[in-house]
């Protein structure tokens, strides 16, 4: 599997990485044996980065990884987790909780160090706390040898730009923003290159929007967005291609993103993704699908505090079309 450098960290990650959110039953109830096997399959198929969070399954994802990782040589994978968000409305980015969270994650996953730790979903809190308290506290965990590299993860582009301008980070993880439907994360590429920050992408399927699977109940896509995405999926089907395959290949193709993180607790699905990563992308079909999706290109929703989000008008959308936007 292709490997790419992660900013100035010295790490080289495979272009496809295993996301362990599904191990926390974030999308469906899971079979534990299948979940364990999915991790092994990811490693066997060549993926060398595992991404998780204490938020996924409210600790369940990390706990299940702790059942699997001791059987896998530690030098065969890099491990990343997060901190700051612990339940739907429970956020704690204090310096004290940083130290506690790192120690708990190490204990749950039965490892002696974490390669990457990200401040998770920080758009829900005041940005100045992340810059002045959370990241400096996390840097101390690097000095102690518990963590190698630090960064942030979340949704709004505006929040990322603030952090990049005001803080010292090693890596950044964006999700839903480099897909067939939304490529707003391209705005981050020149900034990250200038600062030597590793740029990672996640969720190429936009939480199932770009698949044939039913959307989770919490998905914020509007009826118009769902309708157009379904039209694109049916067009792919008429050509004998699963839109999910095209979506993954598109997100993997851009070398400016070190890796694309996606996950499943189904080992067969994980193996299928590895197969797709090795196959050429249908450029003609890609052009057709992008044309179908053009009416919802760069549509997004508001996540966290409104002041941490972008202005819908800057991307050609009326506030009425953007869930959570101030009308």
C-alpha positions as CSV (number, residue, x, y, z in Angstrom):
1,X,0.0,0.0,0.0
2,X,1.3,3.5,-0.9
3,X,3.0,5.4,1.9
4,X,3.2,9.2,2.2
5,X,5.1,11.5,4.6
6,X,3.1,13.1,7.4
7,X,4.3,16.7,7.4
8,X,7.5,17.1,9.3
9,X,6.9,14.2,11.8
10,X,9.1,11.7,10.0
11,X,6.2,9.2,10.0
12,X,5.1,7.6,6.7
13,X,1.5,6.5,6.8
14,X,-0.3,4.3,4.2
15,X,-2.7,6.3,2.1
16,X,-5.6,4.2,3.5
17,X,-5.9,3.9,7.3
18,X,-8.2,2.1,9.7
19,X,-10.7,4.2,11.6
20,X,-11.9,2.5,14.8
21,X,-15.1,4.5,15.4
22,X,-17.2,1.5,14.2
23,X,-15.7,-0.5,17.0
24,X,-17.7,1.8,19.3
25,X,-21.0,0.9,17.6
26,X,-21.3,4.4,16.2
27,X,-23.2,3.2,13.1
28,X,-24.8,-0.1,14.1
29,X,-24.6,-2.9,16.7
30,X,-21.5,-5.0,16.0
31,X,-20.4,-8.6,16.4
32,X,-17.3,-8.6,18.7
33,X,-15.5,-11.3,16.8
34,X,-16.0,-9.5,13.5
35,X,-14.8,-6.3,15.1
36,X,-11.6,-7.9,16.4
37,X,-11.0,-9.5,13.0
38,X,-11.5,-6.2,11.2
39,X,-8.5,-4.8,12.9
40,X,-6.3,-7.8,12.0
41,X,-7.5,-7.6,8.4
42,X,-6.6,-3.9,8.2
43,X,-3.0,-4.7,9.3
44,X,-2.8,-7.8,7.1
45,X,-3.8,-5.8,4.1
46,X,-1.1,-3.2,4.7
47,X,-2.7,-0.3,6.6
48,X,-0.3,1.1,9.2
49,X,-2.3,3.7,11.0
50,X,-5.2,3.1,13.5
51,X,-7.3,6.1,14.5
52,X,-9.7,6.0,17.5
53,X,-11.0,8.2,20.3
54,X,-12.4,7.8,23.8
55,X,-15.6,9.4,22.4
56,X,-16.2,6.4,20.1
57,X,-18.6,4.2,22.0
58,X,-17.7,6.2,25.1
59,X,-14.6,4.2,25.6
60,X,-15.7,1.0,23.9
61,X,-13.5,1.5,20.8
62,X,-10.3,1.9,22.8
63,X,-11.3,-1.0,25.1
64,X,-11.9,-3.3,22.1
65,X,-8.6,-2.3,20.6
66,X,-7.0,-3.2,23.9
67,X,-8.2,-6.8,23.3
68,X,-6.5,-6.9,19.9
69,X,-3.4,-4.7,19.8
70,X,-1.4,-6.9,22.3
71,X,-1.4,-9.6,19.6
72,X,-0.1,-7.3,16.9
73,X,3.6,-6.2,16.8
74,X,3.8,-2.6,18.0
75,X,6.3,-1.7,15.3
76,X,3.8,-2.7,12.6
77,X,1.4,0.2,13.1
78,X,1.0,3.7,14.3
79,X,-1.7,4.5,16.8
80,X,-3.7,7.7,17.2
81,X,-6.4,8.7,19.6
82,X,-8.0,11.9,20.8
83,X,-9.1,13.8,23.9
84,X,-11.5,16.6,24.9
85,X,-14.8,15.0,23.9
86,X,-16.1,12.2,26.0
87,X,-19.8,12.1,25.4
88,X,-22.4,13.9,23.3
89,X,-22.4,17.1,25.4
90,X,-19.4,16.3,27.6
91,X,-16.2,18.3,26.8
92,X,-13.2,18.8,29.0
93,X,-10.1,20.4,27.5
94,X,-8.5,21.3,30.8
95,X,-4.8,20.6,31.4
96,X,-5.6,18.2,34.2
97,X,-8.0,16.2,31.9
98,X,-5.3,16.1,29.2
99,X,-2.9,14.1,31.4
100,X,-5.7,11.9,32.7
101,X,-7.0,11.2,29.2
102,X,-3.7,10.2,27.8
103,X,-3.0,7.8,30.7
104,X,-6.5,6.2,30.4
105,X,-6.1,5.7,26.7
106,X,-2.7,4.0,27.2
107,X,-4.2,1.7,29.8
108,X,-7.3,0.9,27.7
109,X,-5.3,0.0,24.6
110,X,-2.5,-1.7,26.5
111,X,0.3,0.3,24.8
112,X,3.2,2.3,26.2
113,X,3.0,5.3,23.9
114,X,0.6,7.0,21.5
115,X,2.0,8.1,18.1
116,X,-0.6,10.8,17.7
117,X,-3.1,12.5,20.0
118,X,-5.6,15.0,18.7
119,X,-7.8,17.5,20.4
120,X,-11.2,16.2,19.3
121,X,-14.2,18.3,18.1
122,X,-12.8,21.5,19.5
123,X,-15.3,23.6,17.6
124,X,-17.7,23.0,20.5
125,X,-15.6,25.1,22.9
126,X,-13.7,28.5,23.1
127,X,-10.7,28.3,20.7
128,X,-8.5,30.3,23.0
129,X,-8.5,27.5,25.6
130,X,-7.2,25.0,23.1
131,X,-4.3,27.4,22.2
132,X,-3.5,28.6,25.7
133,X,-4.1,25.5,27.8
134,X,-4.9,22.2,26.0
135,X,-2.2,22.1,23.4
136,X,0.6,23.2,25.8
137,X,-0.6,20.5,28.3
138,X,-0.5,17.9,25.5
139,X,3.0,19.0,24.5
140,X,4.1,18.1,28.0
141,X,2.9,14.6,27.4
142,X,5.3,14.5,24.4
143,X,8.1,15.6,26.7
144,X,7.2,12.7,29.0
145,X,7.5,10.2,26.1
146,X,3.8,9.2,26.3
147,X,2.9,10.9,23.0
148,X,4.9,11.5,19.9
149,X,2.9,14.1,17.9
150,X,-0.1,16.3,18.7
151,X,-2.8,18.1,16.7
152,X,-6.5,18.8,16.3
153,X,-9.5,17.2,14.7
154,X,-12.9,18.5,13.9
155,X,-15.3,19.8,11.2
156,X,-15.3,23.6,10.4
157,X,-12.5,25.0,8.2
158,X,-12.6,28.3,10.1
159,X,-11.6,26.5,13.3
160,X,-8.7,24.8,11.7
161,X,-7.4,28.1,10.2
162,X,-7.5,29.7,13.7
163,X,-5.5,26.9,15.2
164,X,-2.9,26.9,12.4
165,X,-2.4,30.6,12.8
166,X,-2.2,30.6,16.6
167,X,-0.8,27.3,17.8
168,X,2.1,24.9,17.3
169,X,0.7,21.5,16.1
170,X,2.2,18.6,14.2
171,X,-0.8,17.1,12.5
172,X,-4.4,17.9,11.6
173,X,-7.3,15.6,10.8
174,X,-10.3,16.8,8.8
175,X,-13.4,14.8,8.0
176,X,-16.2,15.1,5.4
177,X,-14.3,17.9,3.7
178,X,-12.4,16.1,1.0
179,X,-15.0,14.0,-0.7
180,X,-16.8,13.8,-4.0
181,X,-19.3,16.3,-2.6
182,X,-17.1,18.6,-0.6
183,X,-13.5,19.6,-1.2
184,X,-13.2,22.6,1.2
185,X,-10.2,21.0,2.9
186,X,-8.1,22.0,-0.1
187,X,-8.0,25.4,1.6
188,X,-5.8,23.9,4.3
189,X,-3.2,22.4,1.9
190,X,-1.0,25.4,1.4
191,X,-1.1,26.4,5.0
192,X,-0.2,23.0,6.2
193,X,2.6,22.7,3.7
194,X,4.0,26.1,4.7
195,X,4.0,25.0,8.4
196,X,5.1,21.4,7.9
197,X,1.9,20.2,9.4
198,X,0.7,16.7,8.4
199,X,-2.7,16.7,6.8
200,X,-5.0,13.7,7.2
201,X,-8.4,13.2,5.7
202,X,-11.3,11.1,7.1
203,X,-14.8,10.0,6.2
204,X,-14.5,9.7,2.3
205,X,-18.1,8.4,2.4
206,X,-19.4,11.5,4.3
207,X,-21.0,9.3,7.0
208,X,-22.7,7.1,4.3
209,X,-24.0,9.9,2.2
210,X,-21.8,8.7,-0.7
211,X,-22.8,5.1,-0.4
212,X,-25.9,2.9,-1.0
213,X,-26.3,2.3,2.8
214,X,-29.0,4.0,4.8
215,X,-27.9,7.2,6.6
216,X,-27.5,7.1,10.4
217,X,-30.3,8.9,12.3
218,X,-28.0,11.7,13.3
219,X,-27.0,12.6,9.7
220,X,-27.6,16.3,9.0
221,X,-28.0,16.1,5.2
222,X,-31.1,18.1,4.0
223,X,-33.7,16.5,1.7
224,X,-32.1,18.2,-1.3
225,X,-28.6,16.9,-0.5
226,X,-30.0,13.4,0.1
227,X,-31.8,13.5,-3.2
228,X,-28.9,14.6,-5.3
229,X,-26.5,12.1,-3.6
230,X,-28.9,9.3,-4.3
231,X,-29.0,10.4,-8.0
232,X,-25.3,10.2,-8.1
233,X,-25.3,6.7,-6.5
234,X,-27.9,5.5,-9.0
235,X,-25.8,6.8,-11.9
236,X,-22.8,4.8,-10.6
237,X,-25.0,1.8,-10.3
238,X,-26.1,2.1,-13.9
239,X,-22.4,1.9,-14.9
240,X,-21.8,-1.1,-12.7
241,X,-19.9,0.7,-10.0
242,X,-20.6,1.2,-6.3
243,X,-20.5,5.0,-5.6
244,X,-18.6,4.1,-2.4
245,X,-15.7,2.7,-4.5
246,X,-15.5,5.9,-6.5
247,X,-15.7,8.0,-3.3
248,X,-12.9,6.2,-1.7
249,X,-10.6,6.2,-4.7
250,X,-11.2,10.0,-5.2
251,X,-10.3,10.7,-1.6
252,X,-7.2,8.5,-1.8
253,X,-5.9,10.0,-5.1
254,X,-4.8,13.4,-3.7
255,X,-1.2,13.1,-2.4
256,X,-1.6,16.4,-0.5
257,X,-3.5,14.3,2.1
258,X,-1.2,11.9,3.8
259,X,-3.9,9.3,4.5
260,X,-7.6,8.7,4.3
261,X,-9.1,7.3,7.4
262,X,-12.2,5.1,7.2
263,X,-13.4,2.1,9.2
264,X,-15.7,-0.7,9.6
265,X,-16.3,-3.5,12.1
266,X,-16.9,-5.8,9.1
267,X,-13.6,-7.5,8.1
268,X,-14.9,-8.3,4.6
269,X,-15.7,-4.6,4.1
270,X,-12.2,-3.6,5.2
271,X,-10.7,-6.1,2.8
272,X,-12.9,-4.7,0.0
273,X,-11.7,-1.2,0.7
274,X,-8.1,-2.4,0.3
275,X,-9.0,-4.0,-3.0
276,X,-10.6,-0.7,-4.2
277,X,-7.4,1.2,-3.2
278,X,-5.4,-1.0,-5.6
279,X,-7.8,-0.5,-8.6
280,X,-7.7,2.4,-11.1
281,X,-10.3,5.1,-10.8
282,X,-12.8,5.5,-13.6
283,X,-12.0,9.1,-14.6
284,X,-15.0,9.4,-17.0
285,X,-17.4,8.2,-14.3
286,X,-15.8,10.6,-11.9
287,X,-16.4,13.6,-14.2
288,X,-20.0,12.5,-14.6
289,X,-20.6,12.1,-10.8
290,X,-19.0,15.5,-10.0
291,X,-21.3,17.1,-12.5
292,X,-24.4,15.5,-10.9
293,X,-23.2,16.6,-7.4
294,X,-22.4,20.2,-8.6
295,X,-25.6,21.7,-7.1
296,X,-24.5,20.6,-3.6
297,X,-20.7,21.1,-4.1
298,X,-19.2,22.3,-0.8
299,X,-22.6,22.1,1.0
300,X,-21.9,21.8,4.7
301,X,-23.6,22.1,8.1
302,X,-22.9,24.0,11.3
303,X,-21.1,22.0,14.0
304,X,-20.3,23.3,17.5
305,X,-20.4,27.0,18.3
306,X,-21.6,29.2,15.4
307,X,-18.7,31.5,15.8
308,X,-16.3,28.7,15.1
309,X,-17.9,27.9,11.7
310,X,-17.7,29.3,8.2
311,X,-20.2,31.6,6.7
312,X,-22.5,29.7,4.3
313,X,-22.7,32.7,2.0
314,X,-18.9,32.4,1.3
315,X,-19.7,29.1,-0.4
316,X,-22.8,30.2,-2.3
317,X,-25.4,28.9,0.2
318,X,-28.2,30.6,1.9
319,X,-28.4,30.1,5.7
320,X,-31.7,28.3,5.2
321,X,-30.0,25.5,3.4
322,X,-27.4,24.9,6.1
323,X,-28.5,23.1,9.2
324,X,-27.5,25.0,12.3
325,X,-26.8,28.3,10.5
326,X,-28.2,31.5,11.9
327,X,-31.3,32.4,9.7
